Amino acid sequence: MLYFIDYLMEIPKEMAEKLQKDIKPMIGKGANDMMDEQTYPDPPTLKPIFDELREEGKELGKAEGRAEGRTEGKTEGKSERTIEIAEEMLKKVFSDEEIIEITGLTEKELDEIKDRV
């Protein structure tokens, strides 16, 4: 249908740019869902809007992925350090209760560490 509208309009470049600026706010966030299902080329008049929305979606996805990766990395780092501390405490013959209290590990986690040490 958008191609038909493009065909009917056959407007000059300046008017197409103005139309793109006017239409963009109307499309909103729901446009990304519509565009993901799209299997045909974008109509020329709306292509710049679709391209920009796709790019914004990609950038948002990348940013979310980086943030999630940082969070996971920090969590893994803390877990590894907690395990190292528990191992050192085991070597210095701390009681299980003391290790659990200080590190926040569960009994099961401590038992797993003991099996490795």
Rosetta constraint file for C-alpha pairs under 8 A:
AtomPair CA 1 CA 5 HARMONIC 6.38 0.50
AtomPair CA 2 CA 6 HARMONIC 6.13 0.50
AtomPair CA 2 CA 43 HARMONIC 6.01 0.50
AtomPair CA 3 CA 7 HARMONIC 6.03 0.50
AtomPair CA 3 CA 43 HARMONIC 5.25 0.50
AtomPair CA 3 CA 44 HARMONIC 7.90 0.50
AtomPair CA 4 CA 8 HARMONIC 6.12 0.50
AtomPair CA 5 CA 9 HARMONIC 5.97 0.50
AtomPair CA 6 CA 10 HARMONIC 6.04 0.50
AtomPair CA 6 CA 43 HARMONIC 6.74 0.50
AtomPair CA 6 CA 44 HARMONIC 7.14 0.50
AtomPair CA 6 CA 45 HARMONIC 6.36 0.50
AtomPair CA 11 CA 15 HARMONIC 6.17 0.50
AtomPair CA 11 CA 16 HARMONIC 6.17 0.50
AtomPair CA 12 CA 16 HARMONIC 6.22 0.50
AtomPair CA 13 CA 17 HARMONIC 6.21 0.50
AtomPair CA 14 CA 18 HARMONIC 6.38 0.50
AtomPair CA 15 CA 19 HARMONIC 6.05 0.50
AtomPair CA 16 CA 20 HARMONIC 6.11 0.50
AtomPair CA 16 CA 45 HARMONIC 5.97 0.50
AtomPair CA 17 CA 21 HARMONIC 6.31 0.50
AtomPair CA 17 CA 45 HARMONIC 7.91 0.50
AtomPair CA 18 CA 22 HARMONIC 6.21 0.50
AtomPair CA 19 CA 23 HARMONIC 5.96 0.50
AtomPair CA 20 CA 24 HARMONIC 5.94 0.50
AtomPair CA 20 CA 45 HARMONIC 6.98 0.50
AtomPair CA 20 CA 46 HARMONIC 6.28 0.50
AtomPair CA 20 CA 48 HARMONIC 7.63 0.50
AtomPair CA 20 CA 49 HARMONIC 6.56 0.50
AtomPair CA 21 CA 25 HARMONIC 7.59 0.50
AtomPair CA 22 CA 26 HARMONIC 7.54 0.50
AtomPair CA 23 CA 27 HARMONIC 6.48 0.50
AtomPair CA 24 CA 28 HARMONIC 7.16 0.50
AtomPair CA 24 CA 49 HARMONIC 6.33 0.50
AtomPair CA 27 CA 31 HARMONIC 5.76 0.50
AtomPair CA 30 CA 34 HARMONIC 6.78 0.50
AtomPair CA 31 CA 35 HARMONIC 6.04 0.50
AtomPair CA 31 CA 53 HARMONIC 7.89 0.50
AtomPair CA 32 CA 36 HARMONIC 6.14 0.50
AtomPair CA 32 CA 53 HARMONIC 6.88 0.50
AtomPair CA 32 CA 54 HARMONIC 6.97 0.50
AtomPair CA 32 CA 57 HARMONIC 7.57 0.50
AtomPair CA 33 CA 37 HARMONIC 6.74 0.50
AtomPair CA 34 CA 38 HARMONIC 6.55 0.50
AtomPair CA 35 CA 50 HARMONIC 7.38 0.50
AtomPair CA 42 CA 46 HARMONIC 6.89 0.50
AtomPair CA 42 CA 47 HARMONIC 5.22 0.50
AtomPair CA 42 CA 50 HARMONIC 7.55 0.50
AtomPair CA 43 CA 47 HARMONIC 5.72 0.50
AtomPair CA 44 CA 48 HARMONIC 7.80 0.50
AtomPair CA 46 CA 50 HARMONIC 6.35 0.50
AtomPair CA 47 CA 51 HARMONIC 5.95 0.50
AtomPair CA 48 CA 52 HARMONIC 6.10 0.50
AtomPair CA 49 CA 53 HARMONIC 6.18 0.50
AtomPair CA 50 CA 54 HARMONIC 6.09 0.50
AtomPair CA 51 CA 55 HARMONIC 6.16 0.50
AtomPair CA 52 CA 56 HARMONIC 6.14 0.50
AtomPair CA 53 CA 57 HARMONIC 6.15 0.50
AtomPair CA 54 CA 58 HARMONIC 6.21 0.50
AtomPair CA 55 CA 59 HARMONIC 6.18 0.50
AtomPair CA 56 CA 60 HARMONIC 6.09 0.50
AtomPair CA 57 CA 61 HARMONIC 6.11 0.50
AtomPair CA 58 CA 62 HARMONIC 6.17 0.50
AtomPair CA 59 CA 63 HARMONIC 6.15 0.50
AtomPair CA 60 CA 64 HARMONIC 6.16 0.50
AtomPair CA 61 CA 65 HARMONIC 6.09 0.50
AtomPair CA 62 CA 66 HARMONIC 6.16 0.50
AtomPair CA 63 CA 67 HARMONIC 6.22 0.50
AtomPair CA 64 CA 68 HARMONIC 6.09 0.50
AtomPair CA 65 CA 69 HARMONIC 6.05 0.50
AtomPair CA 66 CA 70 HARMONIC 6.17 0.50
AtomPair CA 67 CA 71 HARMONIC 6.26 0.50
AtomPair CA 68 CA 72 HARMONIC 6.19 0.50
AtomPair CA 69 CA 73 HARMONIC 6.01 0.50
AtomPair CA 70 CA 74 HARMONIC 6.14 0.50
AtomPair CA 71 CA 75 HARMONIC 6.20 0.50
AtomPair CA 72 CA 76 HARMONIC 6.10 0.50
AtomPair CA 73 CA 77 HARMONIC 6.05 0.50
AtomPair CA 74 CA 78 HARMONIC 6.15 0.50
AtomPair CA 75 CA 79 HARMONIC 6.17 0.50
AtomPair CA 76 CA 80 HARMONIC 6.11 0.50
AtomPair CA 77 CA 81 HARMONIC 6.19 0.50
AtomPair CA 78 CA 82 HARMONIC 6.09 0.50
AtomPair CA 79 CA 83 HARMONIC 6.23 0.50
AtomPair CA 80 CA 84 HARMONIC 6.26 0.50
AtomPair CA 81 CA 85 HARMONIC 6.20 0.50
AtomPair CA 82 CA 86 HARMONIC 6.18 0.50
AtomPair CA 82 CA 103 HARMONIC 6.12 0.50
AtomPair CA 83 CA 87 HARMONIC 6.13 0.50
AtomPair CA 83 CA 113 HARMONIC 7.25 0.50
AtomPair CA 84 CA 88 HARMONIC 6.28 0.50
AtomPair CA 85 CA 89 HARMONIC 6.17 0.50
AtomPair CA 85 CA 103 HARMONIC 7.54 0.50
AtomPair CA 86 CA 90 HARMONIC 6.14 0.50
AtomPair CA 86 CA 99 HARMONIC 6.23 0.50
AtomPair CA 86 CA 103 HARMONIC 6.87 0.50
AtomPair CA 86 CA 110 HARMONIC 7.63 0.50
AtomPair CA 86 CA 113 HARMONIC 7.81 0.50
AtomPair CA 87 CA 91 HARMONIC 6.32 0.50
AtomPair CA 87 CA 113 HARMONIC 7.07 0.50
AtomPair CA 87 CA 114 HARMONIC 7.78 0.50
AtomPair CA 87 CA 117 HARMONIC 7.13 0.50
AtomPair CA 88 CA 92 HARMONIC 6.33 0.50
AtomPair CA 89 CA 93 HARMONIC 6.22 0.50
AtomPair CA 89 CA 94 HARMONIC 5.42 0.50
AtomPair CA 89 CA 99 HARMONIC 6.75 0.50
AtomPair CA 90 CA 94 HARMONIC 5.68 0.50
AtomPair CA 90 CA 95 HARMONIC 7.71 0.50
AtomPair CA 90 CA 99 HARMONIC 7.90 0.50
AtomPair CA 90 CA 114 HARMONIC 7.85 0.50
AtomPair CA 94 CA 98 HARMONIC 6.34 0.50
AtomPair CA 94 CA 99 HARMONIC 6.55 0.50
AtomPair CA 95 CA 99 HARMONIC 6.34 0.50
AtomPair CA 96 CA 100 HARMONIC 6.07 0.50
AtomPair CA 96 CA 107 HARMONIC 7.92 0.50
AtomPair CA 96 CA 110 HARMONIC 7.74 0.50
AtomPair CA 97 CA 101 HARMONIC 6.04 0.50
AtomPair CA 98 CA 102 HARMONIC 6.03 0.50
AtomPair CA 99 CA 103 HARMONIC 5.82 0.50
AtomPair CA 99 CA 104 HARMONIC 7.76 0.50
AtomPair CA 99 CA 105 HARMONIC 7.65 0.50
AtomPair CA 100 CA 104 HARMONIC 5.23 0.50
AtomPair CA 100 CA 105 HARMONIC 5.08 0.50
AtomPair CA 100 CA 106 HARMONIC 6.31 0.50
AtomPair CA 100 CA 107 HARMONIC 7.00 0.50
AtomPair CA 100 CA 110 HARMONIC 7.45 0.50
AtomPair CA 101 CA 105 HARMONIC 7.61 0.50
AtomPair CA 105 CA 109 HARMONIC 5.99 0.50
AtomPair CA 105 CA 110 HARMONIC 6.38 0.50
AtomPair CA 106 CA 110 HARMONIC 6.23 0.50
AtomPair CA 107 CA 111 HARMONIC 6.09 0.50
AtomPair CA 108 CA 112 HARMONIC 6.31 0.50
AtomPair CA 109 CA 113 HARMONIC 6.39 0.50
AtomPair CA 110 CA 114 HARMONIC 6.19 0.50
AtomPair CA 111 CA 115 HARMONIC 6.28 0.50
AtomPair CA 112 CA 116 HARMONIC 6.62 0.50
AtomPair CA 113 CA 117 HARMONIC 6.28 0.50
